[in-house]
Amino acid sequence: MESLPEKFPSLTRAQLHILLALAGGERHGYAIMREVGAETGGQMKLGPGTLYGAIKTLLEARFIVETEPRIDPEMDDERRRYYKLSDLGRRVLKVEMRGLAEIVKLGRERRILAPAH
């Protein structure tokens, strides 16, 4: 039986940002940290404990999978572990993003946020 993404609890901010980073392709932990920092303009900084704790949870939930180890030419380190978004993870991310879009829509309707241009 296929898992329904709507049945999973909401993601934490760290988990959400990790899934968003992996939606752009495979990455190792340090690259995920850099991507999240860049995408949030430095507003969210994932420390190693938060990052790897969230990765562990996402792996256990089967939202991400570890890919074959390889050397990152930029870092020249064969110990790096690479992760990618699973099909289930992509579906969960879509459900989560739709929910967030609805929240933003309500914020605009109630004049908490400026209207979209």
C-alpha positions in Angstrom: 0.0 0.0 0.0 1.3 3.4 -1.0 1.8 6.0 1.7 -0.4 9.1 1.5 1.7 12.3 2.0 -1.4 14.0 3.5 -1.2 11.6 6.5 2.2 12.6 7.7 2.7 15.3 10.4 3.8 18.8 9.3 7.5 19.1 8.7 9.8 21.2 10.9 11.3 24.3 9.3 14.7 22.5 9.1 13.1 19.4 7.5 11.2 21.6 5.0 14.4 23.5 4.0 16.4 20.3 3.6 13.7 18.8 1.3 13.6 22.1 -0.7 17.4 22.0 -1.0 17.3 18.3 -2.2 14.5 19.2 -4.7 17.2 20.9 -6.7 19.3 17.6 -6.8 21.5 15.4 -4.8 23.6 17.0 -2.1 25.8 16.1 0.8 25.3 17.5 4.3 27.6 20.5 4.0 26.1 21.5 0.7 22.6 21.3 2.2 23.7 23.6 5.0 25.2 26.1 2.5 22.1 26.0 0.2 19.7 26.6 3.1 21.8 29.5 4.3 21.9 31.0 0.8 18.2 30.4 0.1 17.1 32.1 3.3 19.5 35.0 3.1 21.3 33.7 6.2 18.1 33.8 8.2 18.2 30.0 8.8 21.6 28.5 9.7 21.5 24.8 10.2 24.1 23.6 12.7 25.5 20.0 12.3 23.3 18.7 15.2 20.1 20.1 13.7 21.0 19.1 10.1 22.0 15.5 10.8 19.1 15.0 13.3 16.7 16.2 10.7 18.4 14.0 8.0 18.1 11.0 10.3 14.4 11.6 10.7 13.9 12.2 7.0 15.7 9.0 6.2 13.7 7.0 8.7 10.4 8.4 7.2 11.7 7.5 3.7 11.4 11.1 2.5 15.0 11.1 1.4 17.5 8.3 0.5 21.2 8.1 0.8 22.9 7.7 -2.6 26.1 6.0 -3.6 29.1 7.5 -1.8 31.6 9.4 -4.0 34.2 12.0 -3.8 33.1 15.6 -4.0 35.7 17.2 -6.3 35.2 20.5 -4.6 35.9 19.1 -1.1 38.0 16.0 -2.1 36.5 14.0 0.7 35.4 10.4 0.2 33.5 10.3 3.5 30.7 12.6 2.4 27.3 11.1 2.3 24.9 12.2 -0.4 21.2 12.4 -0.2 18.3 12.8 -2.6 14.6 13.4 -2.4 12.5 10.2 -2.7 9.3 10.1 -4.6 7.4 10.0 -1.2 9.5 13.0 0.0 8.6 14.9 -3.2 4.9 14.2 -2.6 5.1 15.2 1.0 7.0 18.4 0.1 4.2 19.3 -2.4 1.5 18.8 0.2 3.4 20.9 2.7 4.0 23.7 0.2 0.3 23.8 -0.8 -0.5 24.2 2.9 1.9 27.0 3.3 0.6 28.7 0.2 -2.9 28.6 1.7 -1.5 30.2 4.9 0.1 33.0 2.9 -3.2 33.5 1.0 -5.0 34.0 4.3 -2.3 36.4 5.5 -2.9 38.5 2.4 -6.7 38.4 2.6 -6.4 39.6 6.2 -4.0 42.3 5.3 -1.2 40.9 7.3 1.0 40.5 4.2 1.1 42.8 1.2 -0.9 41.6 -1.8 1.1 39.6 -4.4 2.3 41.6 -7.4 
